[in-house]
Amino acid sequence: MKITLHEFKEHWSRSLVKTIVYRIVVLILDFSTIYLLTKKIKIAFGFMVASNVYTSIAYYAHERVWNRISWGKKKEQK
């Protein structure tokens, strides 16, 4: 089985879109879980908002750092 490595670097806008899509999924999971545990919409909503502000920033930064790491990538052919 041949493993294909990425031969490109991601543009910042791709990382941003990936962050947004991922965060939407996590928003739904966070709200659902907290609501199921507490049965309180205000608490679930508050947790969802607070949690997703700082974790969205962290995920975006994580994506950008990994984009700079060459491990697992081939050099670009120009």
C-alpha positions as CSV (number, residue, x, y, z in Angstrom):
1,M,0.0,0.0,0.0
2,K,1.5,3.3,-1.1
3,I,1.0,6.3,1.2
4,T,0.5,9.6,-0.7
5,L,1.9,12.6,1.0
6,H,0.7,16.2,0.5
7,E,2.7,18.1,-2.0
8,F,1.3,21.5,-1.1
9,K,1.0,24.0,1.7
10,E,-2.5,25.0,2.8
11,H,-3.5,28.6,2.2
12,W,-4.7,30.4,5.4
13,S,-8.3,30.6,3.9
14,R,-8.4,26.8,3.7
15,S,-7.4,26.5,7.4
16,L,-10.1,29.1,8.3
17,V,-12.9,27.3,6.4
18,K,-11.8,24.0,8.1
19,T,-11.9,25.7,11.4
20,I,-15.4,27.1,10.9
21,V,-16.9,23.8,9.7
22,Y,-15.2,21.9,12.6
23,R,-16.5,24.4,15.1
24,I,-20.1,24.1,13.8
25,V,-20.0,20.4,14.5
26,V,-18.5,21.0,17.9
27,L,-21.0,23.7,18.7
28,I,-23.8,21.2,18.1
29,L,-22.1,18.5,20.2
30,D,-21.3,20.9,23.1
31,F,-24.8,22.3,23.3
32,S,-26.4,18.9,23.0
33,T,-24.3,17.3,25.7
34,I,-24.6,20.2,28.2
35,Y,-28.3,20.4,27.6
36,L,-28.8,16.7,28.1
37,L,-26.8,16.8,31.4
38,T,-28.4,20.0,32.8
39,K,-31.8,20.3,31.0
40,K,-31.1,24.1,31.0
41,I,-30.8,26.0,27.7
42,K,-29.1,29.1,29.2
43,I,-26.3,27.0,30.8
44,A,-25.9,24.9,27.6
45,F,-25.8,28.0,25.4
46,G,-23.4,29.9,27.7
47,F,-21.0,27.0,27.9
48,M,-21.2,26.5,24.1
49,V,-20.3,30.2,23.4
50,A,-17.5,30.5,25.9
51,S,-15.9,27.2,25.0
52,N,-16.0,27.8,21.3
53,V,-14.5,31.2,21.3
54,Y,-11.2,30.2,22.8
55,T,-11.1,26.7,21.2
56,S,-11.7,28.1,17.7
57,I,-8.7,30.4,18.1
58,A,-6.6,27.5,19.4
59,Y,-7.7,25.2,16.5
60,Y,-6.9,27.8,13.9
61,A,-3.4,28.4,15.4
62,H,-2.9,24.6,15.6
63,E,-3.7,24.3,11.8
64,R,-1.3,27.1,10.9
65,V,1.5,25.7,13.1
66,W,1.1,22.2,11.5
67,N,1.1,23.8,8.0
68,R,4.7,25.0,8.8
69,I,5.9,21.5,9.9
70,S,7.4,19.7,6.9
71,W,7.1,16.2,8.5
72,G,4.9,14.0,6.3
73,K,5.1,16.4,3.3
74,K,7.1,16.4,0.1
75,K,8.8,19.5,-1.1
76,E,6.8,21.6,-3.6
77,Q,7.8,21.1,-7.2
78,K,8.1,24.5,-9.0
